[in-house]
Amino acid sequence: MKYSLLLLVCSSFLVTSYSSLAETIKLPVGAQSTSQQHLPKMGTSKAQVKSQFGEPLKENPAKGKPPISNWEYAEFVVYFEYDHVIHSVSKPKLSESKETVIETTDEMSEDELKLNK
């Protein structure tokens, strides 16, 4: 009886201690691209993507079964299964990230900057 009570208390302590270590990370995904950006739609063929958006910067070969390939453009990446689009993803804008870091640094005091080094 004592052993099971001790085990219950210890396991409760472990569960609560791990949950207190959790951290919430918020990423401004909506701010990465404008709502006006046009991306290839699911089901579009490779030929249609090339005619609408031009030649990609890089064509990565297909891997796996079914074969999944992707084309990289300046502002987005298009994923294909066989010859048709299955997903299009906007690339993050690095210049916005740098501006955010500079703004955050400007708001910090010299003491806070020294602590972060």
N, C-alpha and C positions, 0 to 999 in steps of 0.2 A: 504494500500500500504506500509506504513512504517513498519507495523507489519510483512508482508511477507518478506520484505527486511531484517529486523532484524533476522527473523527466518532463512533465507537463509545464512546470514553471520555466525550466531551461529552454524548452522549445518555444514557448511564448516570448521569452526574452529575445531569442534569436530572430524570430519573425518580425518583431517590432523594431529591432535595431537595424535590420536590413532595409526596412521601409523608410526609416529616417534618413538613410543615405541616398535616397533617390533624388534626382534633380530634374527640373523641367527645363528643356531647351526649346526656345521659340525661334523659328526661322521665318523670315518675311518672304515666303514663297510667292505670294501675290504681287509683291513689289518687284520681282525679278523681270517681269515682262509686261508689256502693255496689253490691254485687252484687245487691241486692234491687230496684234501680230497674227498673221495667217500661217498655219502649219498644215502639212499634208494630213489629210483625213484617213481614217482607217478604211482599208479596202482599195485605196488608190494604187495603181500599178507603178512600177519603177519608171516606165516610159512617161507616164503622166507627171510624175514628180519631177523628172528631168526637164520636161517641157514647161512646167509652171515655175520651177525654182532654179533651173540651170544646172550646170555640172557641180557636183559636190566637191568640197575641198579634199575629202578623203573618202574612199570606199573601202570599208573593212570587210574581209571575206566572211562567208557564212561558216557557222560552227554549230555542231550538235545535230540532233534529230528531233523535230524538224529543223532544217537549216535556218538559222537566224543570222542575218547580216545587218549592217547599219551604214548609213551615209552621214558624214559630218558636214554641216554647213556652218557658216560664220555664227549664226544665232541659234541654231537648233540641230538636233540629231534625229534622224528618221530610222526606225527599226522595221525590218522586213522579215516576213516568213515566206520563203520561196520568192515570189515576185510581187507580193502585195504588202502595203503598209499595215503594221499591227499597232504601232505607237509612234508618236512624235513628242519630243521633249525639248523645251527651251533651255539654252545654256545659261548659267548664272552670269550676271554682268559684274565682272571683277572691279570695274571702276567705282561702282556704287559701294562695294564692300570697303574699298580703301577710304572713300569719303566718310563712311560711317565710323571707321576706326579713328580717323583724324578728329571728327566731331566729338567722339567719346573721350579721346585723349585731351582735347582742349578743355573739357569740363572737369577733368581730374586735377587735384592739387599736386604740388611737387612731392609731398609726402606719400600720396597714394601711388604716384609713378615709381618712386623709389621702392615701395613695398612690392610692386608687381615685377620688378627686375629679377 
